[in-house]
């Protein structure tokens, strides 16, 4: 058996120590690990091993190995969500040691670093990899340096701090952090940033190898049905490509017999959906997002990226699988996370919950056949961003509160413009769009909040003018409207 690093472009056989995807001979970003069998060799799942190391035959070779018990995450049938329309299975990666699928990646990179006698490890991360790398570095007694966006959740920072990492806050998104981390590579400092290390692909592909093993192994004499669709969150496109590579290797080396590979469905957040847009446009590669988006970077931070480094490969993978990609909004993501928790008892990181939002959206459009078998990969635990979840709920309540102020602000504007200043005339100025009684109720509430005062009162009518507080409210609402897209 040979495990080589090959450039997919110029076909050059590179050093087995090559970790960058960039080929040193042709400069194409096409380098990857390739397994070639000789004679009658076969690859086997080592059932005597634990977690990802069951798939050691499919992984690069390391002189030393570190593990915290990663892998063997649950795959189960959803009991309530979409049960009338399809069979939904959930693969919950939040059960890994530090709460995300990146615990499949870190042991490979840290094993590689200690096998090379490195002094320290640096990585750029949205927080999940930083937390994971820090934990494995602590177990291996090697220093970790994590470059993270300023929007990284406090929970992830706490994890990194607990594991003894040196934290550098830099930039608004992961793209900014990548630029700095790349410059920090040194002779004795190992580069563990996913975008710059091929082992990320090898670690993440164990998700699909494990799915294959779980689906095709009988549990309590029950054989699970084979999946038709696999739904994955997309940021850089790396995870989706890794999963597709794992499925193809499972097929190539005989783990999958007659089953067809699942159709991939990628999910992105509106405003950071370059891969989805490229697929819709029939383009081979995504465009870089150059403008600053209005997305709250503390919510779906794990998949917000302007540069989809693995975008081309993700697009190729989706097309090869006859799949698709879809965009969801922040609100849809938040609602999906709530539904997943309340209906299935799974607390998902907000970015992970995009897969449920996508399934709901596609199901409404009747994209799936009745009874279709769908698997959603939940990449991380909601404990990673619990404050962000609370913040999002509060933010939505505030938005609803602003909306409820709409009629009151309109009334204030009418009074301020001297178009009308008593109940009946205000009602007419509003186009009689609500009852006269409702207008009087609004006026009563505005008066009690000291936004208006009576300037004249008779038995038949009350006239009003704005207070300084009322004028200030109109001004602030006007400023808010200018900020809205």
C-alpha positions as CSV (number, residue, x, y, z in Angstrom):
1,X,0.0,0.0,0.0
2,X,1.3,3.5,-0.9
3,X,0.1,6.7,0.6
4,X,1.4,9.5,-1.4
5,X,0.8,13.2,-1.9
6,X,0.0,13.8,-5.6
7,X,-0.7,17.0,-7.6
8,X,-4.0,16.6,-9.4
9,X,-2.9,19.1,-12.0
10,X,0.7,18.1,-13.1
11,X,0.5,14.6,-11.6
12,X,3.8,15.1,-9.8
13,X,4.5,12.8,-6.8
14,X,5.3,15.2,-3.9
15,X,7.0,14.7,-0.6
16,X,4.9,12.7,1.9
17,X,5.6,15.6,4.3
18,X,3.8,18.1,1.9
19,X,1.0,19.7,3.8
20,X,0.1,22.7,1.6
21,X,-2.5,22.1,-1.2
22,X,-0.3,24.3,-3.4
23,X,2.0,22.1,-5.7
24,X,5.6,23.3,-5.5
25,X,6.2,22.3,-9.1
26,X,3.2,23.8,-11.0
27,X,1.7,26.1,-8.3
28,X,-1.8,24.7,-8.7
29,X,-3.8,24.2,-5.5
30,X,-4.4,20.5,-6.4
31,X,-2.1,18.6,-4.0
32,X,-3.9,15.8,-2.0
33,X,-3.3,12.5,-0.3
34,X,-3.8,9.5,-2.5
35,X,-4.0,5.8,-1.6
36,X,-2.8,3.2,-4.0
37,X,-3.1,-0.6,-3.3
38,X,-0.7,-3.2,-4.6
39,X,-1.4,-6.8,-5.5
40,X,-4.4,-8.1,-3.5
41,X,-4.3,-5.5,-0.7
42,X,-7.5,-4.3,0.8
43,X,-8.4,-1.5,3.2
44,X,-10.2,-2.5,6.4
45,X,-12.1,-0.8,9.2
46,X,-10.2,-1.7,12.4
47,X,-13.1,-2.5,14.7
48,X,-10.7,-3.1,17.6
49,X,-9.7,0.6,17.5
50,X,-11.7,3.5,18.8
51,X,-13.2,6.5,17.0
52,X,-11.5,7.9,13.9
53,X,-8.6,5.5,14.3
54,X,-10.9,2.7,13.1
55,X,-10.2,4.2,9.7
56,X,-6.4,4.2,10.1
57,X,-5.9,2.4,6.8
58,X,-7.5,5.4,5.1
59,X,-5.3,8.0,6.9
60,X,-1.7,9.2,6.6
61,X,0.9,7.5,8.7
62,X,2.3,9.1,11.9
63,X,5.2,8.1,14.1
64,X,3.3,9.3,17.2
65,X,-0.4,9.5,17.8
66,X,-2.6,11.6,20.1
67,X,-6.3,11.0,20.9
68,X,-9.0,12.3,23.2
69,X,-11.6,9.9,22.2
70,X,-12.9,11.7,19.1
71,X,-15.4,10.1,16.6
72,X,-18.1,7.5,17.1
73,X,-20.6,10.3,17.2
74,X,-24.3,9.4,17.2
75,X,-26.3,8.9,14.0
76,X,-30.0,8.6,14.7
77,X,-33.5,8.9,13.2
78,X,-35.2,12.2,14.0
79,X,-38.5,11.4,15.9
80,X,-40.5,14.4,15.0
81,X,-39.1,16.8,12.4
82,X,-40.5,16.3,8.9
83,X,-41.7,12.8,10.0
84,X,-44.8,13.1,7.7
85,X,-42.8,13.9,4.6
86,X,-39.4,12.2,4.8
87,X,-37.0,10.2,7.0
88,X,-34.5,12.5,8.6
89,X,-31.3,11.2,10.2
90,X,-29.1,13.4,12.3
91,X,-25.3,13.0,12.6
92,X,-24.4,15.0,15.7
93,X,-20.7,16.0,15.8
94,X,-21.3,18.1,18.9
95,X,-20.6,14.9,20.9
96,X,-16.8,15.1,20.1
97,X,-14.4,16.0,23.0
98,X,-14.5,19.8,22.4
99,X,-17.9,19.9,20.8
100,X,-17.3,20.0,17.0
101,X,-16.3,17.9,14.0
102,X,-12.9,19.6,14.1
103,X,-11.9,17.1,16.8
104,X,-11.5,14.7,13.9
105,X,-9.0,17.1,12.3
106,X,-6.9,18.2,15.3
107,X,-5.6,14.8,16.3
108,X,-4.0,14.3,12.9
109,X,-2.3,17.7,12.8
110,X,-1.1,17.5,16.4
111,X,0.1,13.9,15.8
112,X,1.9,15.2,12.8
113,X,3.5,18.1,14.7
114,X,4.8,16.0,17.6
115,X,6.0,13.4,15.1
116,X,8.1,16.2,13.5
117,X,9.3,17.5,16.9
118,X,7.7,20.9,16.5
119,X,7.8,23.4,19.3
120,X,4.4,25.0,18.8
121,X,1.3,25.1,16.6
122,X,-0.4,28.1,15.0
123,X,-3.9,28.2,13.5
124,X,-6.4,30.7,12.2
125,X,-9.9,29.8,13.4
126,X,-13.4,31.0,13.9
127,X,-13.1,29.5,17.3
128,X,-14.0,25.8,16.9
129,X,-10.7,24.7,15.5
130,X,-8.9,26.9,18.0
131,X,-10.7,25.2,20.9
132,X,-10.0,21.8,19.4
133,X,-6.3,22.4,18.6
134,X,-5.7,23.9,22.0
135,X,-7.1,20.8,23.7
136,X,-5.0,18.4,21.7
137,X,-1.9,20.5,22.1
138,X,-2.5,20.5,25.9
139,X,-2.7,16.7,25.9
140,X,0.5,16.5,23.8
141,X,2.3,19.2,25.9
142,X,2.9,21.5,23.0
143,X,2.2,25.3,22.7
144,X,-0.8,26.5,20.7
145,X,-1.3,29.9,19.2
146,X,-4.8,30.8,17.9
147,X,-5.6,33.7,15.6
148,X,-9.3,34.4,15.8
149,X,-11.7,37.1,14.4
150,X,-12.8,39.7,16.9
151,X,-16.4,38.4,16.6
152,X,-15.5,34.9,18.0
153,X,-17.9,33.9,20.7
154,X,-16.9,34.2,24.4
155,X,-17.6,30.4,24.8
156,X,-15.0,29.5,22.3
157,X,-12.5,31.9,23.8
158,X,-13.1,30.4,27.2
159,X,-12.3,26.9,25.8
160,X,-9.0,28.1,24.2
161,X,-8.0,29.9,27.4
162,X,-8.9,26.8,29.5
163,X,-6.5,24.7,27.3
164,X,-3.7,27.2,27.7
165,X,-3.7,28.7,24.2
166,X,-2.2,32.0,23.3
167,X,-5.1,34.0,21.7
168,X,-4.6,36.7,19.1
169,X,-7.8,38.7,18.2
170,X,-7.4,39.9,14.6
171,X,-9.9,41.0,11.9
172,X,-13.6,40.9,11.3
173,X,-13.9,37.5,9.7
174,X,-11.8,34.3,9.4
175,X,-10.4,35.7,6.1
176,X,-8.5,38.4,8.0
177,X,-7.2,35.9,10.6
178,X,-6.0,33.6,7.8
179,X,-3.8,36.4,6.4
180,X,-2.0,36.8,9.8
181,X,-1.7,33.1,10.6
182,X,-0.1,32.4,7.3
183,X,2.7,34.9,8.1
184,X,3.3,33.2,11.4
185,X,4.6,29.9,10.0
186,X,8.1,29.1,11.2
187,X,10.6,26.2,11.0
188,X,9.6,24.9,14.4
189,X,6.0,26.2,14.4
190,X,3.5,23.9,12.8
191,X,0.9,25.4,10.5
192,X,-2.5,23.9,11.5
193,X,-4.8,26.3,9.7
194,X,-7.2,24.2,7.7
195,X,-6.8,26.2,4.5
196,X,-3.1,25.5,4.6
197,X,-3.0,21.9,5.7
198,X,-4.1,18.8,3.8
199,X,-4.6,16.8,6.9
200,X,-7.8,18.8,7.5
201,X,-9.4,16.9,4.5
202,X,-8.2,13.6,5.8
203,X,-9.6,14.1,9.3
204,X,-12.9,15.4,8.1
205,X,-13.5,12.6,5.6
206,X,-13.8,10.2,8.6
207,X,-17.3,11.6,9.0
208,X,-18.4,9.9,5.8
209,X,-16.4,6.8,6.5
210,X,-18.1,6.6,9.9
211,X,-21.5,7.2,8.3
212,X,-20.9,4.3,5.9
213,X,-19.8,2.1,8.8
214,X,-22.9,3.0,10.9
215,X,-25.4,2.6,8.1
216,X,-24.1,-0.7,6.9
217,X,-23.5,-2.3,10.3
218,X,-26.5,-3.8,12.0
219,X,-27.3,-2.4,15.4
220,X,-29.5,-4.6,17.6
221,X,-30.3,-6.6,14.5
222,X,-31.7,-3.4,12.8
223,X,-30.4,-2.4,9.4
224,X,-30.6,1.4,8.8
225,X,-31.7,2.5,5.4
226,X,-29.2,3.9,3.0
227,X,-29.3,7.7,2.6
228,X,-30.3,9.5,-0.5
229,X,-29.4,13.1,0.4
230,X,-26.7,14.5,2.7
231,X,-27.0,18.1,3.9
232,X,-23.8,20.0,5.0
233,X,-23.1,23.6,6.1
234,X,-20.7,25.4,3.7
235,X,-18.1,28.1,4.6
236,X,-14.9,27.6,2.6
237,X,-16.3,24.4,1.0
238,X,-13.7,22.3,2.7
239,X,-16.0,20.1,4.8
240,X,-18.3,19.3,2.0
241,X,-15.4,18.3,-0.3
242,X,-13.8,16.2,2.5
243,X,-17.1,14.3,3.1
244,X,-17.4,13.7,-0.7
245,X,-13.8,12.4,-0.8
246,X,-14.6,10.0,2.0
247,X,-17.6,8.6,0.3
248,X,-15.7,8.1,-3.0
249,X,-12.9,6.3,-1.1
250,X,-15.4,4.1,0.7
251,X,-16.9,3.2,-2.8
252,X,-13.5,2.7,-4.4
253,X,-12.1,0.5,-1.7
254,X,-15.2,-1.7,-1.3
255,X,-16.9,-0.4,1.8
256,X,-19.9,0.5,-0.3
257,X,-21.2,-2.2,-2.6
258,X,-24.4,-1.6,-4.6
259,X,-25.5,1.6,-2.9
260,X,-25.4,4.9,-4.8
261,X,-23.5,7.8,-3.3
262,X,-25.8,10.4,-1.7
263,X,-26.7,13.6,-3.4
264,X,-24.9,16.5,-1.6
265,X,-26.9,19.6,-0.5
266,X,-24.7,22.5,0.6
267,X,-26.1,25.3,2.8
268,X,-24.9,28.9,3.1
269,X,-26.0,32.0,4.9
270,X,-27.4,34.9,2.8
271,X,-24.7,37.5,2.2
272,X,-22.0,34.8,2.4
273,X,-23.3,32.5,-0.3
274,X,-20.8,32.7,-3.1
275,X,-20.8,28.9,-3.7
276,X,-24.6,28.7,-3.9
277,X,-24.7,31.7,-6.3
278,X,-22.0,30.1,-8.5
279,X,-24.0,26.9,-8.8
280,X,-27.1,28.8,-9.7
281,X,-25.2,30.7,-12.3
282,X,-23.6,27.6,-13.7
283,X,-20.1,28.9,-12.8
284,X,-17.1,26.7,-12.1
285,X,-15.8,28.8,-9.2
286,X,-17.3,31.2,-6.7
287,X,-16.6,35.0,-6.7
288,X,-14.9,36.5,-3.7
289,X,-17.3,38.6,-1.5
290,X,-15.6,42.0,-1.3
291,X,-18.3,44.1,0.3
292,X,-19.0,44.1,4.1
293,X,-22.3,42.3,4.7
294,X,-24.9,43.2,7.3
295,X,-24.8,39.7,8.8
296,X,-24.2,39.5,12.5
297,X,-20.8,37.9,12.6
298,X,-21.3,36.5,16.1
299,X,-24.1,34.2,15.0
300,X,-23.2,32.0,12.0
301,X,-19.5,32.7,12.4
302,X,-18.4,29.2,11.7
303,X,-19.4,29.4,8.0
304,X,-19.0,33.2,7.2
305,X,-16.1,33.6,4.8
306,X,-15.5,36.0,1.9
307,X,-13.0,33.7,0.2
308,X,-14.3,30.1,-0.4
309,X,-10.8,28.5,-0.6
310,X,-12.3,25.1,-1.5
311,X,-15.1,26.6,-3.5
312,X,-14.1,25.0,-6.8
313,X,-13.8,21.6,-5.3
314,X,-17.1,22.0,-3.4
315,X,-18.9,23.0,-6.6
316,X,-17.3,20.0,-8.4
317,X,-18.4,17.7,-5.6
318,X,-22.0,18.9,-5.6
319,X,-22.3,18.6,-9.4
320,X,-20.7,15.2,-9.3
321,X,-23.2,14.0,-6.8
322,X,-26.1,15.5,-8.7
323,X,-26.8,17.7,-5.7
324,X,-27.5,21.3,-5.1
325,X,-26.7,24.3,-2.8
326,X,-29.1,26.6,-1.0
327,X,-29.1,29.9,0.9
328,X,-30.9,30.5,4.2
329,X,-31.3,33.7,6.2
330,X,-30.2,34.4,9.7
331,X,-33.8,34.3,10.9
332,X,-34.4,30.9,9.3
333,X,-31.1,29.6,10.9
334,X,-32.2,30.8,14.4
335,X,-35.7,29.3,14.0
336,X,-34.3,26.0,12.8
337,X,-32.0,25.8,15.8
338,X,-35.0,26.3,18.1
339,X,-37.0,23.6,16.3
340,X,-34.1,21.1,16.4
341,X,-33.7,21.6,20.2
342,X,-37.4,21.5,21.0
343,X,-38.4,18.6,18.6
344,X,-35.3,16.4,18.8
345,X,-33.4,17.4,21.9
346,X,-30.3,18.4,19.9
347,X,-28.7,21.8,20.8
348,X,-26.9,22.8,17.7
349,X,-24.5,25.7,17.0
350,X,-26.4,28.2,15.0
351,X,-24.3,27.7,11.8
352,X,-24.9,24.0,12.2
353,X,-28.7,24.5,12.3
354,X,-28.6,25.9,8.7
355,X,-29.0,22.3,7.5
356,X,-32.4,22.0,9.2
357,X,-33.4,25.4,7.8
358,X,-32.4,24.2,4.3
359,X,-34.3,20.9,4.6
360,X,-37.4,22.9,5.7
361,X,-37.1,25.3,2.8
362,X,-36.5,22.5,0.2
363,X,-39.4,20.4,1.7
364,X,-41.8,23.3,1.2
365,X,-40.7,23.5,-2.4
366,X,-41.4,19.7,-2.7
367,X,-37.7,19.1,-3.7
368,X,-37.7,15.7,-1.9
369,X,-39.7,12.7,-2.9
370,X,-42.2,11.6,-0.3
371,X,-40.4,9.3,2.2
372,X,-36.9,10.4,1.0
373,X,-34.1,9.5,3.3
374,X,-32.1,12.6,4.3
375,X,-29.1,12.9,6.6
376,X,-28.2,16.3,8.2
377,X,-24.7,16.8,9.5
378,X,-24.8,18.9,12.7
379,X,-21.2,20.1,12.9
380,X,-21.0,21.5,16.4
381,X,-22.8,21.8,19.8
382,X,-24.9,24.9,20.6
383,X,-22.8,25.3,23.8
384,X,-20.2,26.8,21.4
385,X,-22.4,29.9,20.9
386,X,-25.0,29.9,23.6
387,X,-24.6,33.7,24.2
388,X,-25.0,34.3,20.5
389,X,-28.2,32.3,20.6
390,X,-29.5,34.4,23.5
391,X,-28.4,37.6,21.7
392,X,-30.2,36.6,18.5
393,X,-33.4,35.9,20.4
394,X,-33.2,39.3,22.1
395,X,-32.4,41.0,18.8
396,X,-35.4,39.5,17.1
397,X,-37.6,40.6,19.9
398,X,-36.2,44.1,19.5
399,X,-37.0,44.0,15.8
400,X,-40.6,43.0,16.5
401,X,-40.7,45.9,19.0
402,X,-39.6,48.4,16.4
403,X,-42.2,47.0,14.0
404,X,-44.9,47.6,16.7
405,X,-43.7,51.2,17.0
406,X,-44.4,51.7,13.2
407,X,-47.9,53.2,13.6
408,X,-47.0,55.3,16.6
409,X,-44.1,56.8,14.7
410,X,-46.3,57.5,11.7
411,X,-48.8,59.3,14.0
412,X,-45.9,61.4,15.5
413,X,-44.8,62.3,12.0
414,X,-48.3,63.4,11.0
415,X,-48.6,65.6,14.1
416,X,-45.0,67.0,13.6
417,X,-45.7,67.9,10.0
418,X,-48.9,69.8,11.1
419,X,-50.9,67.6,8.7
420,X,-53.3,66.8,11.5
421,X,-53.2,67.1,15.3
422,X,-56.4,65.6,16.7
423,X,-57.8,62.0,16.7
424,X,-60.3,62.1,13.9
425,X,-58.0,64.0,11.5
426,X,-55.1,61.7,12.3
427,X,-57.3,58.7,11.5
428,X,-58.1,60.2,8.1
429,X,-54.4,61.1,7.5
430,X,-53.6,57.4,8.1
431,X,-56.0,56.5,5.3
432,X,-58.5,55.0,7.8
433,X,-56.3,51.8,7.7
434,X,-57.1,51.0,11.3
435,X,-60.1,51.7,13.5
436,X,-60.6,55.2,15.1
437,X,-60.6,53.5,18.5
438,X,-57.1,52.1,17.7
439,X,-55.9,55.6,16.8
440,X,-57.1,56.9,20.2
441,X,-55.4,54.1,22.0
442,X,-52.1,54.9,20.3
443,X,-52.5,58.6,21.2
444,X,-53.2,57.6,24.8
445,X,-50.0,55.5,24.9
446,X,-47.9,58.2,23.3
447,X,-49.2,60.7,25.8
448,X,-48.4,58.4,28.7
449,X,-44.8,57.9,27.4
450,X,-44.5,61.7,27.1
451,X,-44.0,61.7,23.3
452,X,-46.9,64.1,22.9
453,X,-48.8,66.6,25.1
454,X,-52.3,68.1,24.8
455,X,-52.3,71.7,23.6
456,X,-56.0,72.2,23.5
457,X,-58.9,70.1,24.9
458,X,-62.6,70.4,24.5
459,X,-65.5,68.0,25.1
460,X,-65.3,67.0,21.5
461,X,-61.6,66.7,20.7
462,X,-58.0,66.8,22.0
463,X,-55.2,68.4,20.1
464,X,-51.6,67.4,20.4
465,X,-48.1,68.5,19.8
466,X,-44.8,66.6,20.0
467,X,-42.5,66.9,23.0
468,X,-38.7,66.9,22.7
469,X,-38.8,63.2,23.4
470,X,-41.2,62.6,20.6
471,X,-39.1,64.6,18.1
472,X,-36.0,62.6,19.2
473,X,-37.9,59.3,18.5
474,X,-38.8,60.4,15.0
475,X,-35.2,61.4,14.3
476,X,-33.8,58.1,15.6
477,X,-36.3,56.0,13.6
478,X,-35.3,58.0,10.5
479,X,-31.7,57.2,11.1
480,X,-32.5,53.6,11.6
481,X,-34.4,53.5,8.3
482,X,-31.3,54.9,6.5
483,X,-29.2,52.0,7.8
484,X,-31.6,49.3,6.6
485,X,-31.0,47.8,3.1
